[in-house]
Amino acid sequence: MISSQEQFYQERSSHWDKVANKLEKWRGWSGYYQKRISQIYQFNIPPGQEVMEIGCGSGNLLASLNPSFGLGIDISEKMISRAQKLHPEINFQHSTALDKVASRKFDFIVLSDTINDLWDVQEMFESTHKMLKPDGRIILNFYSRLWEFPLRAATALNIAKPTLLQNWLTKEDTSNLLNLSGFEVIRHWEEVLLPLPIPILAPFCNKFLIRFWPFHLLAMTHFMVAKKKTEPDPSGNNGYSTSIVIPARNEEGNIKQAFERIQCIGKSTEIIFIEGNSSDNTGEEIDKQIKAHPHQKAVHLKQSGKGKGDAVRLGFSEAKGDVLMILDADLTMAPEDLPRFYAALTSGAGDFINGVRLVYPMEKQAMRFLNLLGNKAFTLIFSFLIGQPIKDTLCGTKVLWRRDYQKIADNRQYFGDFDPFGDYDLIFGATKLNLKIVDMPIRYRERTYGTTNIQRWKHGWLLLKMVIFAARRLKFI
């Protein structure tokens, strides 16, 4: 006697076998819908990754991702046969249970319109958890409950693929099931307002209008990106080396303090000073303090370009530590706070730890009023654009894993060399990689030496251009 679950999947397998037989002749709206879904997955998954898709159907989505190794799983033998013919470069396997799949781990696991058809969604999530690399991501999309009746009507009119009884899960249901299965949701958003290929109107609705309230509430599908919850490090988070990059232009009076106040963080700490175009004796002071502190591993690099962004990229390219940190040489953020950033990263609280100056009261002259007002305005705008809350985009202190920075650098061509500050190159790159961004409140102090390198109006205009840039490259894709 077969179980209810086995009967459930037998019915679905038979159903999708019949659908596979009709696909060569069938025409409907889902061609446009699937094309749009594929574009979104391509944005979120870089080419050359190891990707598994569960419920792969004909394999078109998986093939569009250009994986270095791709594995498609489906319960329909005829769908798998069709996929193998269409995409011989991809591996496909007929299976109703992941425990029968070859044991390897993946960078990404995709479930596109799949959880609507599962007997036990939590069981599936728990199985995928075992097959995902420690820093991998699970990305899924699933139909909104609001579209239950429109989809039934479309099926009846033969303009959508026929389907069986569905799980109509809310985003809260799905987030909870991911949490129960050992995952942490990084972000959630909605896609596809108009699933019909109507010129001009469809792109306007699906790439622009859907980003705003209340239109996103009417979307056809939810997207979610989640990662494994991080297990605590049994070594007490002291098993990682750290590199602290300090861009230093006209900061002669702060160099000695930096050496005296930076403590060893983790297994070992190196300090990388990047200096260039100074009008004072910053370079000479760095060399002097390196000789005066022989116990401290420190190097002095001279940048050939200009700007903090160029300095940070040079420093990170030479860094040897597992953990990369940026510390502004003005020391308006206390170096004594850096261990907090290290602890947040290595404990798994986040993948990208961003300093925030706007939580605690500031010292009187730490930030001018118009600068403060501008920071708060850009906070709201950039949080909307990147899909994660971020309270202070221009705080100089940012901390991330070197392995993640390398991925950002490898994918930098998507954004190009656009950022003189260096902050947005990292924030946008982290967003594109679906890293979890976590804010770290710090006390912001007055300078004790020198003057700020920020020019309010010139750099304010640059920030407005960043907003437009981010909107085009991250939000309205």
N, C-alpha and C positions, 0 to 999 in steps of 0.2 A: 504493500500500500504506500503510495507516494504521499509526501507531506504537502501541506497547504503551500509552503514556499516553493517546493519543486513544481507543483501544479501551476503556480503563479508564473514562474519563469518559462515553463513549457508553453503556456498560452502566449506569452510575449514573444518567445522565439518563433512560434508558428506565425504570429501576426507580422513580425518584421521580415520573415522569409517571404511572405506574400507581398509586402511593400517593396522588397528588393526586386521582385519579378516585374513590378510595374514602373520602376524608376526610369527606365529607358524612355518610356512613352509619357510619363507623368509630367505635367506642367502646372505650376502654381506659384504662390507668392513666396514660398520658402526659399527659392533660389536667391532672391534679393536679401531675405532675412539672414540666410546662412553666410552670404558674402559679407554682410555687415558684422556678424559675429566673428568671422574669420579675421577681419581687419582689427578688431579689438584684441583678440588673442595674439596677433602678430605684434601689436604694440607692446604687450605685456611680457612676451616671451622672446628673448633675443634668438636669432638663428644659431645653430651649432650646439644646442643643448640636448640633453638626454630627456626625452619626453614620452610619457605614457598617456594615452587617452582611453578612458573607460566609457564604453558606449560609442565606439568610433564610427559606426555606420559604414558609409562608403569610403571613409578614410581621407576625405578631402580636406577637412580642417587640420588633421595631424600633418598631412603632407605639406600644407601651406606654411607650416612653422619651420620648415627646413631643419629638422633635428639632426644632430650627429648620430643619434640612435633613436629610432621611434618604434614604439610598440603600441598597436591598437588592439583593444579587447572588445568583443561584442558577443551577445548571446545568440545572434542569428548566423547560422552557417552560411547562408546565401549572401548575407551582407559581407561577411568576411571574404568569401570567394570573389565577390564583386570588387572589394577593396584591394585584394591581391592583384587582380588584373589591372586595375586603374593605377596602382602605385606599387610596382614591384620592388622599389627601393626601400619600402617600409616593411617592418615585421608586423604581422597580424596573427591573432590567435582567437579561436572560438572558445569561450569559457563562460561559465555562470558564477565562478568563484575565483577570487584572486589568489587563493592559496594553491591553485593549480598553475599559476603563472611562474615563469622562470624567476629565480630569486636574484634580483639585482635592484639597485636603488636609482632613483631618478631625480633630476633637477626640478622637473615640473610634472605634476599630474593634473590632467584636464578632465573635467566632467561637464560637458556641454549639453544642457537639456537632458541630463541623465538621472538626477536624483528624483525627478518627477515619476520615473518608471521603476524605482527600486522597491523591493519588499521591505528591506530594513536599511535605512539610510545610515544609521549609526554604525552598524556592522561594516558597511562599505567604507566609511570614514576611518574606522579602526584598522581595516585592512590596508588602506592607502597609507596610513601613518607609518606602517612597517616598511613600505616600499619607497619612502621619500628620504632623500639625503638630509643630514642635519640642518643644512642651510637652504633646503629646497622649499618650493611653494606649491600649494594646491590652489588651482584656479577653477572656479565653477560658475556656471550661469544656469538659472532656472526660471521658469515662467512665473509671472506675477499672478496672484489669485484673481485680480481684476480682469484678467484675460481668459478666464475659464470659459465663459459663455461665448465670447467672440471667436475663440478657437474651435469650439464645438460647431458653431454656425459655419465657419470657414471649411471645416472638414465635411459638413453636410453638403456644402456647395462645391466640393471637390477643388478648392483653391488652397488647401493645406493638406499635408500628409495625414492619413487616418491614424488614430491612436486609440489606446485602451484607457481604462480608468486610471486617472493620474493622482499622484500626491500633490496637493496644492499647498506647498509650504510657504510660510511667510519668511521674511528675512530674519525675524527673531527666532523662529523655529530652527532655521538652518544654522544660525550663529550658536544657538544652544547645543545643537547636535555636534557641531565642530568642537565646541568647548568640552563636551563630555567625551570626545574621542581623542583628546590630547592636542587639539589645535588652538591657535590664537588668531582671531580675525584681525587682519591689518587694515583693510578698508573694504567698503561696500559702496556700490553705485548702481545706477539704473541705465539701461540702454534700450533703444528702439521704441520710438513713439509711433512711427508710421511704417509698418512692414510691407508697404507696397512700393514698387519701383516707379514712382511718379517723379519725373525730372524736376529739379529745383526744389519742389516742396519736400520730398523725402530727405535730401541732405540737410535742408533748413531745419526740419523737425528733429532729425536723428543726430545731428552734430552740434546744433546750437540750442534750439528751443528746449530740448529735454534737460539741459543743464540747470534750468531755473524752476523755482516754485511757481505754480503748482503742477507744472507740466510733467516733472519727473515722477510724480505720484501716479501718472497714467501710463508709465512705461510698460513694455511687454515683458522684459526680462530683467532680473537682478543679477549682478555680478558680485562675486566675493573673492578676495585673495586672503589666504591664511597660511600660517607657518606653524611648525612644531613648537610646542611650549618647550622652553629651554630647561634642561635639568641642571640643578645647582652643581657647581664645580667642587668636587670633594677636596681639592687642594686649598680651598678657601679663596679662590679667584686670584691666587698669586702666581699662577703658572705661566703668565704671559709677559712678554717684553713690551716696552713702551717707547715710542718715539714722539717727542714734543717738538713741533716745528714752531719757531718764533720769527715771524717777519719783523724786521727791525730797520726802519728808516728814520733817521734823526731821533734816535732813542738812547743816546750816549749815557744819559744819567740814570737809566733804568736797568742797564745790563748787569751791574754788580748785584743789585737786589734780586734779579731773576736767578742768578746762580745760588745766592744765599737762601732763597725761599722755596725753590723747587726741590721736592723730596723724591726719593726713589719710589717708583710706583710699579707694583708687580714684581716680576722676576728681575728685571733690569730696566734702566732708563737711559736713553740718549737724548741730548738736546741738540737741535739743529737750528742754528741761527742763519737766517737769510737776510743779507744786507745788500743794498744797492742804492745809488743816487742820493746818498746822505750828504747834507751840507755841514754836518758837525763831524765829530770823530768817533762815530758809532763803530765803524769797522775796526779801528785801532783798539777801542775799548773791549770789543769782543775777544780779539786776540790776546789782550792783556789778561782778561779774566779767565780765559781757557788755561793760560799758563799758571795763574794763581790758584786754580782748582783742579789739580792733576787727577784727583780721585773721581771727578765727574767726567763721564764720557760726553764730549761735546765737540761739535765741528762748526766751522764758519764757512758758509758758501756765499759766493758773490753772484747775484742775479744779473743776467745780461739784459733782461726785459724790464718792464715797469709794472708797478701795481702789486697789490697784495695777492691777487689771484695767481699771477706769474710766480710770486715767491712761494706760495703754498704748493703749487704744482712741482716746483723744483725740489722743495724739501721732501715732499711725499715720494718723489721718484728716487730719492737717495736714502729714504728711511729703511731701517732694518727691523723695526719692532713689529710685533703682532698687532698692537693697538696704535693707531695714529691720532695725535692730538694737535690742535692749533691753540696757541696762547699768544694773545696780543702783547707786544713788548711794552705797551704803556702801563701794564699791570693794573688796569682798572678792574679787572677780575682777578681776585687773589689766587696766586699759584697754589696756595694751600687747599683750594677747592677741587683741584684736578683729580684727587683720588675718588671723589664722589662720582665723577664722570666715568672713571675706570670701573668702579663697582657696578654702576648701572649697566654698562655695556657687557661686562663679563658675567653678570648674573642673569643676563637674558631679558632684562627689563625693556630693552630696545636694541635696534641694530644701528641707530644713528642718534647720538646724544647731542642735543642742541642747547647751548646756553641761553638763558632768558634773563634779561635785565629788568623786566617790567612787572615783576611780582612784588619784590621787596621795595621799601622806600629807598630812593637814591640819595647820595650825598648831594649837597646843595648845587654844585657846579658840574656834576657828573654828566648831565645831558640837558641841552637847552630845550626850552618848552616846545618850539616848533619841531625840533628833531623828535621829541617824545611823541608829539601829536602825529607826525608822519609815520613813525614806527608803529603806532597802534592802528593806523589806517591800513598800512601795508600788511599788518598781521592778519586782519580780516580777509583781505583780498587774496593773499597767498594761501591761507588755509582753505579757501574755497577752490583755488586753482589746483592744489596738489592733493586734495581729498583727504588730508589728515590735519588735525589741529597743530598749528605751530605759532607760538606767541611772539617770537622775536627773531626775524630772519637775519638780522645784521649783527647779532652778538658774535664777537670774534671767535669764541671758543666752541669748537665742534670736535666730536670724537667718534671714530668708527674703526671697524676692523680693516686691516691692510688688504685682506683678501677682497673685501667689498669695494674698497677704493680702486683696486685694480680692475674690477668689473666696470666701475664708473668710467675709469680712464679708457678702457677698451671700447666702450660705447659712446665716447665723447663726440664722435662724428655726428650723432643724431642732433646734438645741440650746437656743436661748433664752438669756436673760441669767442664767446660772447660776453664774458663776465670779468670785469676788471677787479671786482671785490674778492672773488673766489668763493663767497658764501653760496651763491645761487648755482654755480657749477656743481657743487656738492649736493645741495638740497634737491635740485631738479634731477640729478643723476640718481640719487637715493630713491626719489619718487618713481622714476622710470623702472628701477629694479625692484620696486615693491618692498623696500626696506621699511621697517617700523621706526618712525621718527618719534623720539621722546624728548620733551622739554625738561631741562634741569635749571630750576631757579637759582640765581646767584645774587650776591650783593654787589652792586655796581658803585665803584668809588671814583673820586676825583683823580685826575692826573697829578703827579708830583713833579713831573719834568716834561718839558716840551709842550707842543700844541697838537691838536687833532689833525689828522690828514684828510678828514672828511670835509668836503665842500658842499654846504647844505643845498644850494640851488642847482649846481651842476650835477651833483650825485643824486639829488631828488629827481631830476629829469631822467637820469639813467635808470632809476628805479621804475619810473613809469614805463620806460621802454622794456624793462624786464617783465613787467606785468603783461604787456602785449605779447611779448615773446613766449612767456609761459602759457598764456591762453591759447596761442596757436599750436604749440608743440606738446602740451600736456592735457588741456581740457577739451578743446573743440577740435578733436582729431577726426 
